[in-house]
């Protein structure tokens, strides 16, 4: 698994502007009040965090990428470098029962990628929420970007890379409703709603830019194959992902839930 910070705020703005733009429903689901203190997990470059800050008393953002946090700090936001799996231990910055709402958009499929850390993350969120607080998340769900993932795996399998090695490079956890429900209930949450929905998502260019922005883990271990990988996935997906007018779409499946700390 890659530990180097390969996130680029510039690439994110160019190829992932849709991430903070497609958030009206999840923000509405958070039911923010003017008195709320909010924790935004996986705040990235802070575009959505800034939007949240206008609807509540105070918002703190956390993320694992220094490169993205630099862009968030430039927006005059209070943000900290705290990887999701460290929330349970980050008691100096995030004291017990210190937030009315824990919010996350497009981050938990990264944060929960390691099975052994999923329960730790959920326990950390439970720790920082006040009694009656809300935990609201949207993330990639079961079957998300299946055509891209299948093409990436096919490329490496065709070159003799063991499945276990590819799994270790994969930076995502695209969980099902069943998987998330168990994680939440085991951590002590009461699930209000949970579900997966389709969201075909237009790309700025084509899938090569998407891979370079989001799936760089896959080629980081084999940099000499990067261009071959990009070309392979482009050709494999062109028929199903390029519209008649030349616009590219990836088939996102989003998992969304709202849970309470009783």
C-alpha positions in Angstrom: 0.0 0.0 0.0 1.3 3.4 -1.0 2.0 5.7 2.0 3.6 8.7 0.1 1.3 11.6 -0.4 0.6 11.4 -4.1 -2.5 13.6 -4.0 -2.4 16.7 -6.1 -4.6 19.7 -5.4 -4.2 20.9 -9.0 -5.2 17.5 -10.5 -8.1 17.4 -8.0 -9.4 20.8 -9.2 -9.0 19.8 -12.8 -10.4 16.2 -12.8 -12.5 16.0 -9.7 -14.5 19.2 -9.5 -17.6 17.1 -9.7 -16.9 15.8 -6.2 -17.9 18.9 -4.2 -20.5 20.0 -6.8 -22.7 16.9 -6.5 -23.3 17.3 -2.8 -26.7 19.1 -2.3 -28.5 15.9 -1.2 -25.9 14.7 1.3 -25.5 18.2 2.8 -29.3 18.4 3.2 -29.3 15.0 4.8 -26.9 16.3 7.5 -29.7 18.7 8.7 -27.2 21.2 9.9 -28.3 23.8 12.5 -26.7 27.2 13.1 -25.5 26.0 16.5 -23.9 22.8 15.3 -20.2 22.0 15.7 -19.2 19.8 12.7 -16.3 17.5 11.9 -15.7 17.0 8.2 -13.7 13.8 7.7 -11.7 13.7 4.5 -12.1 17.4 3.8 -9.7 17.4 0.9 -9.1 20.8 -0.6 -11.8 22.3 1.6 -14.3 23.4 -1.1 -17.2 21.5 0.5 -16.0 22.3 4.0 -16.2 26.0 3.2 -19.9 25.4 2.2 -20.6 23.6 5.4 -19.1 26.4 7.5 -21.8 28.8 6.3 -24.5 26.5 7.7 -23.2 25.8 11.2 -21.5 27.4 14.2 -18.1 25.9 13.5 -16.5 23.2 11.3 -13.2 21.4 11.6 -11.8 19.5 8.7 -9.4 16.5 8.8 -7.6 14.7 6.0 -4.5 12.5 5.4 -3.0 14.6 2.6 -0.8 17.5 3.3 -1.1 18.6 -0.4 -4.8 18.9 -0.2 -4.8 20.4 3.3 -2.6 23.2 2.0 -5.3 24.2 -0.4 -7.9 23.9 2.4 -5.9 26.2 4.7 -5.7 28.8 2.0 -9.5 29.0 2.3 -9.1 30.1 6.0 -10.4 26.8 7.3 -9.5 25.1 10.5 -8.0 21.8 9.3 -5.7 19.1 10.6 -3.7 16.2 9.2 -5.4 13.3 10.9 -5.8 10.1 8.9 -9.2 8.5 9.6 -7.8 5.5 11.4 -6.2 7.9 13.9 -9.4 9.6 15.0 -9.7 7.3 18.0 -6.4 8.5 19.3 -6.5 12.2 18.3 -8.0 13.4 21.6 -6.0 16.7 21.8 -7.5 18.1 18.7 -10.8 16.1 18.8 -11.9 15.6 22.4 -14.6 13.2 23.4 -18.2 14.1 22.6 -17.1 17.4 20.9 -19.2 17.4 17.7 -22.9 17.5 16.9 -22.4 16.2 13.4 -19.7 14.1 11.8 -19.9 14.5 8.1 -18.0 12.9 5.2 -18.3 13.0 1.4 -16.3 10.8 -1.0 -13.7 9.8 1.6 -14.8 6.7 3.5 -14.1 4.4 0.6 -10.4 5.5 1.1 -10.5 5.6 4.9 -11.9 2.0 5.3 -9.7 0.4 2.7 -7.9 -1.8 5.3 -10.3 -4.4 7.0 -8.4 -4.3 10.2 -8.9 -0.6 10.6 -12.6 -0.3 9.9 -13.9 -0.9 13.4 -11.2 1.5 14.8 -12.5 4.3 12.5 -16.1 3.7 13.5 -15.2 3.7 17.2 -13.3 7.0 16.7 -16.3 8.6 15.1 -18.5 7.4 17.9 -16.1 8.8 20.5 -16.1 12.4 19.1 -19.9 12.6 18.7 -22.1 14.0 21.4 -25.1 11.9 22.5 -27.8 12.3 19.9 -25.2 13.4 17.3 -25.5 12.5 13.7 -23.1 10.6 11.5 -23.7 11.3 7.8 -21.7 9.8 5.0 -21.7 9.4 1.2 -19.0 7.2 -0.3 -18.4 4.7 -3.1 -20.6 1.7 -2.6 -20.7 -1.9 -3.7 -20.1 -2.1 -7.5 -18.8 1.5 -7.8 -16.8 2.2 -11.0 -17.0 -1.5 -11.8 -15.9 -1.1 -15.4 -12.8 0.8 -14.4 -11.9 -1.6 -11.6 -12.4 -4.6 -13.9 -10.2 -3.1 -16.6 -7.4 -2.3 -14.1 -7.5 -5.8 -12.6 -7.5 -7.3 -16.1 -4.4 -5.4 -17.1 -2.3 -6.6 -14.1 -3.6 -10.1 -14.2 -2.7 -10.4 -17.9 0.8 -9.4 -16.9 1.1 -12.1 -14.3 0.7 -9.9 -11.2 -0.9 -12.0 -8.4 -4.4 -11.1 -7.3 -3.2 -10.6 -3.8 -0.7 -7.9 -4.9 -3.3 -6.1 -6.9 -5.6 -6.2 -3.9 -2.9 -4.7 -1.7 -2.5 -1.8 -4.3 -6.2 -1.1 -4.4 -6.9 2.0 -2.3 -10.7 1.5 -2.1 -13.4 -0.2 0.0 -16.6 -0.2 -1.8 -18.9 -1.6 0.9 -22.4 -2.8 0.7 -25.4 -1.8 2.8 -24.9 -5.0 4.8 -21.2 -4.3 5.4 -21.7 -0.8 6.6 -24.7 -1.7 8.7 -22.7 -4.2 10.6 -19.8 -1.8 11.1 -22.1 1.0 12.4 -24.1 -1.2 14.7 -21.0 -2.9 16.1 -19.7 0.6 17.0 -22.9 1.5 18.8 -24.7 3.5 16.2 -28.4 3.5 15.4 -28.8 3.5 11.6 -31.6 5.9 10.5 -31.2 5.2 6.7 -28.8 3.5 4.4 -28.8 2.7 0.7 -26.9 2.6 -2.6 -27.9 4.5 -5.7 -26.6 4.9 -9.2 -24.9 8.2 -10.3 -23.4 8.2 -13.8 -20.7 10.8 -13.5 -19.3 12.9 -16.4 -15.5 13.3 -16.6 -13.7 16.4 -17.6 -11.6 14.5 -20.2 -11.6 10.7 -20.3 -10.8 7.8 -17.9 -7.0 8.4 -18.0 -7.4 11.6 -16.1 -9.7 9.9 -13.6 -7.1 7.1 -13.0 -4.3 9.7 -12.6 -6.3 11.6 -10.0 -8.0 8.8 -8.0 -6.3 5.4 -8.8 -2.6 6.3 -8.8 -2.0 3.6 -6.2 -2.4 1.0 -8.9 0.6 2.2 -11.0 2.8 3.5 -8.2 4.3 0.0 -7.7 4.9 -0.5 -11.4 5.7 3.0 -12.7 7.2 1.6 -15.9 3.7 0.3 -16.8 1.8 3.5 -16.1 1.3 4.6 -19.7 0.4 1.0 -20.8 -2.1 0.8 -18.0 -3.8 4.1 -18.9 -3.9 3.1 -22.6 -5.3 -0.4 -21.8 -8.1 1.0 -19.5 -8.9 3.7 -22.1 -9.3 1.2 -24.9 -11.2 -1.3 -22.6 -13.7 1.3 -21.4 -14.2 3.3 -24.6 -17.2 1.4 -25.9 -19.2 1.5 -22.7 -18.1 4.8 -21.2 -17.8 7.3 -24.2 -21.1 8.8 -25.2 -21.9 9.6 -28.9 -20.8 13.2 -28.4 -17.4 12.1 -27.1 -18.2 12.9 -23.4 -16.9 10.2 -21.0 -18.9 8.9 -18.0 -18.0 6.5 -15.2 -20.8 4.5 -13.5 -20.6 5.6 -9.9 -22.6 3.7 -7.2 -22.9 5.8 -4.1 -23.6 4.5 -0.6 -25.2 7.0 1.7 -26.2 6.6 5.3 -27.3 8.6 8.3 -26.8 7.2 11.8 -27.3 8.5 15.4 -25.3 8.1 18.6 -28.0 7.1 21.1 
